[in-house]
Every structure is written in structure tokens, then in C-alpha cells.
Amino acid sequence: MKGGQYLPALHFIYPNNIFNISPDMKRLIFLCSIIALTFPADAQSIRVKKIRQVRVEHDAYHPSFKDKSHLILLSGRDQQPVSLYNTRTRRDKPVSELQMEPGSNHAAGAIQAKVDGKKIEMTIPGKAPVKIAPVGEVFYIWVSVSPDQQRLLFTAAGKGTYVSDLDGNIMADLGILNAPSWLNNEWVLGMNDRDDGHQVISSDVHAVHVESGRRENLTAEIQGIALYPKASTDADRVAFHNLKGEVFTMKIKIKE
């Protein structure tokens, strides 16, 4: 049942002269059929096609894609940009040699959101900045605007990760998902990590479908700790790093 719509009544015809089915069994079959139709298989899923290490001669952390999926900005442990890696040529250029501003680029006219302590400050072009607290007065981190500029993604410390509309109305509770970021307008990336109080002891890259809550572990088939994933603008690649300062790219396919 979705959007206030109800399933039509189902009618089962059992030829009693062939099958001897009790009334209780008929009711059980009916209920099972209702459940199967109410919870259909999710049409969307993500297939991991290939995972490859980015080979550079320096430690690299916090990778992020530029406008094109084959260009990856690599940073140091302090999150300061170090170099730009081209996956096509497999060459790495220091930031000092690039004619570019290494910081993140906001599209002209785009809505921007940032953390302001226990509130989220949002700037809409042509309007004064507004501050919202979607889940109350808590510390907010990792806030971002969806590619279609319609929703906010954020983590509330001690509560979890959420998606809201631009007015702060909660649309989805994604549970524990650290360092979340948008994969596309339907999927969110993040890491499912555990620590021992001093350091991370395990972490996988998870993708969560916002509407259905479906969660997929994209690094289940590899060993190691996968941290701080970021998606390309085309949503066909994901990059992440491990504790050793090694960066990996993952080619994915979102199946409708």
C-alpha cells in the first residue's frame, strides 16, 4: 500500500473436487499473497562492476571527483588537496602545477548548506540565509544538498542520519550512516564503521535508497577498511580511502 492506495480484493477459486484445502489453509494463502504484493521486490539495486586501487607515489586520503568522472582530487590526512589524478592516463599532478582552485566548486545559483553549531544554515540565491534544526537542538555534521536541489542530507550527532526537505521536515531516517553524501537523487553513500574507542577497526561503504530504506554493502567482497566514500557527478563511480593512505575507485551500475 502506498500513497493512500489500497490493493483490490483478491479472489481465489479452489476446485474442491480436485484439491481438499481447509478454510484455514485458504486464509493462510490469501495472507501470503497480500504480503507478497504489499512488499514487492525493490526495482532499484546497485551492481559493483570493478574496484581498482589508485596508484600514486604519496599517501592519499579523502578523494573527491571533479566535474568529470575520470578526475579525482586527492588530499592529505589533513584533508588539504595534494594532487589531481587522471584515471584515463593514470597520471598524478601536484596541485601546485594545476590551473585550478582546489576547493569544492558550487554551481552558480545553487543552494548551499553548512553547519552552524546546533543548526543548519541554508542559503538560497536571492534570499536571506535561514537556520533550521530538523531534529532539534543537536550538533549537526556532514550536511549537503541533493543534486536536484530539493532535499537536505545530514547527520545529527547521537541520533543518526536523515533526509529532509528544505524546510527541515524529515523525509527519511537512514539510521547509522557516517560521512554521508549523495550518490544521486535516489541513493545516499556513507560508511558503516566501528571503532574501539581509539581507532576504526572496521568500515564498509554502504549505499542507502532514500525512499525504500534499502541498504547495500558495496565493499562486502573486499578486505580492509573503506572510509569516506564520494560519488562522481555521473553516479557511475565511487572513490574511498583506507587507513594506510590508499585510494580506490569503484565502478558501479545502478539498475532500475
C-alpha positions, 0 to 999 in steps of 0.5 A: 500500500502506498500513497493512500492506495489500497490493493483490490480484493483478491479472489481465489477459486479452489476446485474442491473436487480436485484439491481438499484445502481447509478454510484455514489453509485458504486464509493462510494463502490469501495472507501470503499473497497480500504480503507478497504484493504489499512488499514487492521486490525493490526495482532499484539495486546497485551492481559493483562492476570493478574496484581498482586501487589508485596508484600514486607515489604519496599517501592519499586520503579523502578523494573527491571527483571533479566535474568529470568522472575520470578526475579525482582530487586527492588530499592529505590526512589533513584533508588539504588537496595534494594532487589531481589524478587522471584515471584515463592516463593514470597520471598524478599532478601536484596541485601546485602545477594545476590551473585550478582552485582546489576547493569544492566548486558550487554551481552558480545559483545553487543552494548551499548548506553548512553547519552552524553549531546546533543548526543548519544554515541554508542559503538560497540565491536571492534570499536571506540565509535561514537556520533550521534544526530538523531534529532539534537542538543537536550538533549537526555534521556532514550536511549537503544538498541533493543534486536536484536541489530539493532535499537536505542530507545530514547527520545529527550527532547521537541520533543518526542520519536523515533526509529532509526537505528544505524546510527541515521536515524529515523525509527519511531516517537512514539510521547509522550512516557516517560521512554521508553524501549523495550518490544521486537523487535516489541513493545516499553513500556513507560508511558503516564503521566501528571503532574501539574507542581509539581507532576504526577497526572496521568500515564498509561503504554502504549505499542507502535508497532514500525512499525504500530504506534499502541498504547495500554493502558495496565493499562486502567482497573486499578486505580492509577498511573503506572510509569516506566514500564520494560519488562522481557527478555521473553516479557511475563511480565511487572513490574511498580511502583506507587507513594506510593512505590508499585510494580506490575507485569503484565502478558501479551500475545502478539498475532500475 
